[in-house]
Amino acid sequence: SARPTTPLNFHPAGTPQPGSLPGVNLTPNNTGQYAVYSYRPGDLTPSIASNVDVANFTQYYWNEGRNGVSYQDLEQKALRFDVAGGDPDTFQLSTGFMKNVFDRRISSWAGGQIAGCFTRGLCGTNFASTNPSLLQAIPDAQLPNFMTQLPSMTLFKGAPFDAGFNNGWMVPDFDKIAKAVNLEYFRNGINPGETADNYLGSFARRDLLEDTTAAYAMVDGRQEIFGNELRFNAGLRYASTLQRANGRVNDFILIGGTGPTIQSFSSKYDNWLPSVNFAYFLGRNLLVRGAAAKTVTGVSPADLLPGYSLDLDGTTFDLGNPELEPFTADNFDIGIEWYPRSRTVLTFNAWWKKIYNYPYVLRTQRPFSSLGINFARLTDRQRAGINAAGGPDNALLQVQQRDNSDLVINLAGQEFQWMQPLDFLLKGAGFNVNVTHISQSLSGERPPNFNANALLAGLAPWTYNATAYYETKWFQLRFSYVHRDENLNRVCPCDNVPGDLYTIATDYLDAQLSFPLPFYRQASLTLQAQNLLKQVSLTRFDKQEARPYNGQYAGRNFVVGLRANF
């Protein structure tokens, strides 16, 4: 399937315009434009105002346009057989074999000189475009005629935070642009060949292969122990996995680099994975469950490619890691379930997990001179950043590379659930409550300058879920509430800003009303109200209200649905 992408970037008029295609987005300098940052303790976020009427400002100029295509071909072949013998109600032995090959090829034409050709008609010396570029078809002076108000501005006007755009802003009118510029030509007509050195240097390819061979043996059944029933299964699985990634690697910025080439990297690993599960009835309405297992998670094939990337200001150097290995985990859990009466359930479960060899982003400070980077091949902005840090001989860069950790991640969790009908108070009413607690820690020797927060992100210490319902033959009413504690979102620095990112605590309340149509009982109408508390999703640096990073606000949403049987 084809997936075209057409991002377009604009900059306010008055910004110094480069004579050739800019390598980076420019910051408006000496234009008389400014922003006012305002923050009072207790505010959800700072607010930003500008001396420019952003809602009606149209004096932009072209900076860069990209128009590319990505094709993805998927092929999967699988073979499996299982053999079982014995009585599943007492004791059964089973074994099986599986072979699975998953092959994916991604081809895209979007890099190289595509942007320059599409934006300004700068197509290099080996190709002459037969269609006008964006700037040729729509000069900067004509851009105001190709702008329109952002269609979803009514939502922003009610947002609880303001980054300076809540009154609206102008965006490209893509329907008008498509009539003036032959987007199809720049998408498909200038992308020849499937080699890394085609004449616009636009081709990029990535082949991802995962070939798994596995076999297992398992016993399961039921036995009476001390007068009560024990249900169990235990097994051992062997898996051998080959992962291979082929793709375009551009080493142009390295000393002796030759530019884009297609390279291949692979990883093979074998694992023995035991597991056991049991349920033991302590009485007619009370049982204990337990489980233990060893699991493995493979390497993302895309992470096997080396990759060499220096950020815009020459401060951070990103490296891939073809030697990345999978990580394993030992999992244990024990729980108790009580069924005091029909449809009433109370459960408590505790679990532990130890994760070994977990991949994380290793950040180190290394001299520029030790990285093998060709200073002369960098952009002016990158060279300026390195010179400001002491020059090629003295500058220190932050180097980021995904690597396997020698530390062990320890996770522990507890979960309580209560399902309770309330027919004794109001027939058809009831509730369901779930409370989950998760803690995590690291064990092992921490390397120097290691970020102590380098744990698994996205795990809230406490999560609460509650659902209340009332059901009759005429309608069904349901309220759902979810709370998540503040939690680590991402280990930083991010965008060269120090401090880790945290997601604020959230509280969501939804409601749903369903009822059959009186004139056709096989059809039902559903009304949903989402985010009644108007919750905001927000990340901050180091939990500081004055340093927001990303905010999302969807407001209240209302959905009407119809379901029918014929």
C-alpha positions, 0 to 999 in steps of 0.5 A: 500500500502507498502512503504519501506524506506532504509536510509543508513548513512556513516562516513569517515574512521578514525572516532573512531568506537563504539564497539556496535551500535551507538545511534547517528551519530558521528562527525569525531574527530582527523582525520585531516579532516577540512573544510574552511568557506568563506564568503564575504558580498554580496555573496548569501551564504558562500562557504565551502571547504575541504582538502578532495577530496570529489568527489573521497573519498570512505573511509567510514564505516557503521554507520546505516542502516534502512529498514522498511515497512509502510502500510496504510489502508483507509476507508471512508463512507459518506451519504448526502441528500439535499432538496430545495424548491422555485424558484432559480431565486427569492427565494429558501430555502434548507436544508441538512444533511451529515454524513462522517466517515474517518478511516485511519490505519497506521502500520509500522515496522521500529523501535526498534532493526531493525536498529541494526539487519539490520546493524550489526546483533545485533538482541537481545536475542529473535531472530537470523537472518538467513541472513547476515547484511550489515556489515557482507555482506559488511565489511567496507574495501569493501565499496569503491566497493559499491560506485558510483558518485551521478547521478545528479552531473551535476546540482550541478556543475552549482549551484550558491552556494557551500557547498563543494560538487559541484565537486561531491561526492560518494554515495551508489550504491543501486543496488550493495548493493541489490545483496549482502544483502537480503533487502526483508528479513530485510524488511518483514522477521523480523517484526512479530506481531502487538503488541508494545512488539514484539521481535524486538520492531519494530512495531508502529501503528497509527489509525486516525478516524474523524467522522463528522455529519453536517446539514445546512439551506440556502436561496438564490436567486435574488431580485431587489433593487433600480432598480439593481439586488442583488444576495445573499445566506445566511446559517447556518451550524452545525457540530459535529466532533469526532477525535480519535487517537490511536498509539504507545507511548514510555514513557521509558525515564520517571520515572516509564515509561514502554516502548512502549504501544498503547494508545488512545486519542480523541477530540470532538467539535461542531460548529455553522458556519454562512455565507453570500454572495452577489453580487450587480450590480451597473450598466451593467458592474460594481458590488460589491461583499461581503462575511462573514463566520465563519470557523473551522479547526480541530486538526490534529489527529496525534497531539493528541498523547502525545509523549515524545522526548529528543534531542540528546544533552539533551537540548530540550524536545518535548511533545505532547498535547492530549488536543489540540483544533480546531481553528476558524476564522471570515472571511470578504471580499468586492470587486468591479469588472469592465468589461469595454469591452469584456474579459477586467476585473479590480477587487479590493478585500479587506479581513480581517480574525481573527483567534482564538485559533490558535495552535502554538509551545509553548517554555519554559525553565523548570528545568530538575528535574521538567520534570519527566525524568529518568536520568539513562535511557538516552544515554551517550550523553544526560547525558553529555549534561545535566551535562554540563548544571549544572546536573540533579538538576540544568540544564534548558531544552527548552520544546516544546509543541503544544498548543492553543494560547489565542492571536488573529491573525489578517490578512488583504489583498488586491488584484488587478487584471487586464485582458486585451486583446491587440487586438487593438495593436496586434491581439491575444496579451494580459496580466493578472496582479495580485498584492496581499498584506498581513499584519498580527499582533497579539492582546491580552496579550503576555505571557513572553518570547513569540516570537513576530514573532510567526505569520503564516509562509509562507505569503509574504507581496507582491506577483506579478503575470504577464502573457503576451500572443500572440495567433494565429491559428499557435501557442500560446506563453506565458510568466509568471512571479512571484515575492514573497517578503522575508517572515517568513519561520519558528519560531525557534530556529531550530536545537538548533540555535537561530534566526527565518528562513526567505525565500529570495525573489524570482523571477521566469520567465517561457515561453511556446510555443504551436503549432499544428502539420502541418500534423495532426492538432488535435495534438499539441506540447508544449515546456516549459522553466521553471525558466529562471532566475535561481532562488534559493530557500534559507532560512536564520537565521534572514535574514543574508546572512552569516547564510544559513539554506537550499538551493534548486536549480533546474536550468533551466528546459525544457519540451517537451509535445505532446497532441493529439485527436483521 
